[in-house]
């Protein structure tokens, strides 16, 4: 594995390891009515999972086997957006805690980095 691919794989693993905690934090903030902070984290989360999706594709193209379900991530983003549009913050919090957090907690890390 060349150096750039190795560094990218490490960054991928580091970010993936932070997602479950971030999901829980978003859920907690929504339930506490700390909406401004929650919305900022949701934006960061959305940008981050888009980066993760791009990295997944690039790493796969460079011979790193990753089985991240990108379609499921996009479904989550759509559901979150729908919940935010109708201002149902409890359902959005529940999605982050009971669907999205377990999804990322159970994702496999890239081995050998």
C-alpha positions in Angstrom: 0.0 0.0 0.0 1.6 3.3 -1.0 2.0 6.1 1.5 -0.9 8.3 0.3 -3.3 5.3 0.3 -2.1 4.3 3.7 -2.5 7.8 5.2 -6.0 8.0 3.6 -7.0 4.6 5.1 -5.8 5.8 8.5 -7.9 9.0 8.2 -10.9 6.9 7.1 -10.5 4.7 10.2 -10.1 7.7 12.5 -13.2 9.4 11.2 -15.2 6.2 11.3 -14.3 5.7 14.9 -15.6 9.2 15.8 -19.0 8.8 14.1 -20.8 6.8 16.8 -20.0 9.4 19.5 -20.9 12.2 17.3 -24.3 10.6 16.5 -25.0 10.2 20.2 -24.0 13.9 20.8 -26.4 15.1 18.1 -29.2 13.0 19.7 -28.5 14.4 23.1 -28.4 18.0 21.9 -31.7 17.6 20.0 -33.4 16.2 23.1 -32.0 19.1 25.2 -33.4 21.6 22.7 -29.8 22.8 22.0 -30.9 23.2 18.4 -28.2 25.6 17.1 -25.4 23.3 18.3 -27.3 20.2 17.1 -27.8 21.7 13.6 -24.1 22.6 13.4 -23.1 19.0 14.2 -25.6 17.7 11.7 -24.1 19.8 9.0 -20.6 18.6 10.1 -21.9 15.0 10.1 -23.4 15.3 6.6 -20.2 16.8 5.2 -18.2 14.1 7.0 -20.2 11.1 5.7 -20.0 12.6 2.2 -16.2 12.7 2.6 -16.3 9.1 3.9 -18.3 8.1 0.8 -15.8 9.6 -1.5 -12.9 8.1 0.4 -14.6 4.7 0.3 -14.8 5.0 -3.5 -11.2 6.2 -3.9 -9.8 3.6 -1.6 -11.7 0.8 -3.4 -10.3 2.1 -6.7 -6.8 1.8 -5.1 -7.2 -1.8 -4.1 -8.4 -1.3 -0.5 -11.4 -3.5 0.2 -14.1 -1.6 2.1 -17.7 -2.7 2.3 -19.4 0.5 3.5 -23.0 0.6 2.6 -23.1 4.0 0.9 -26.8 3.7 -0.1 -27.8 3.2 3.5 -25.9 6.4 4.5 -27.8 8.3 1.8 -31.1 6.9 3.1 -30.1 8.1 6.6 -29.4 11.6 5.3 -32.7 11.7 3.5 -34.6 10.6 6.6 -32.8 13.2 8.7 -33.6 15.9 6.2 -37.2 14.9 6.2 -37.4 15.0 10.0 -35.8 18.4 10.1 -38.1 19.8 7.4 -41.1 18.9 9.6 -39.3 20.0 12.7 -39.7 16.6 14.4 -36.5 16.7 16.4 -37.4 13.8 18.6 -37.6 11.5 15.6 -34.4 12.9 14.3 -32.7 12.3 17.7 -34.1 8.7 17.7 -32.7 8.1 14.2 -29.3 9.3 15.3 -29.3 7.2 18.5 -31.1 4.0 17.4 -30.3 3.7 13.7 -27.3 5.8 12.6 -25.1 5.3 15.6 -25.4 1.5 15.6 -24.8 1.5 11.9 -21.5 3.3 12.2 -20.6 1.4 15.4 -20.8 -1.8 13.5 -18.9 -0.7 10.4 -15.7 -2.5 9.8 -12.4 -0.7 9.9 -9.8 -1.0 7.2 -7.4 -3.7 8.4 -3.7 -3.4 8.3 -3.4 0.3 8.8 
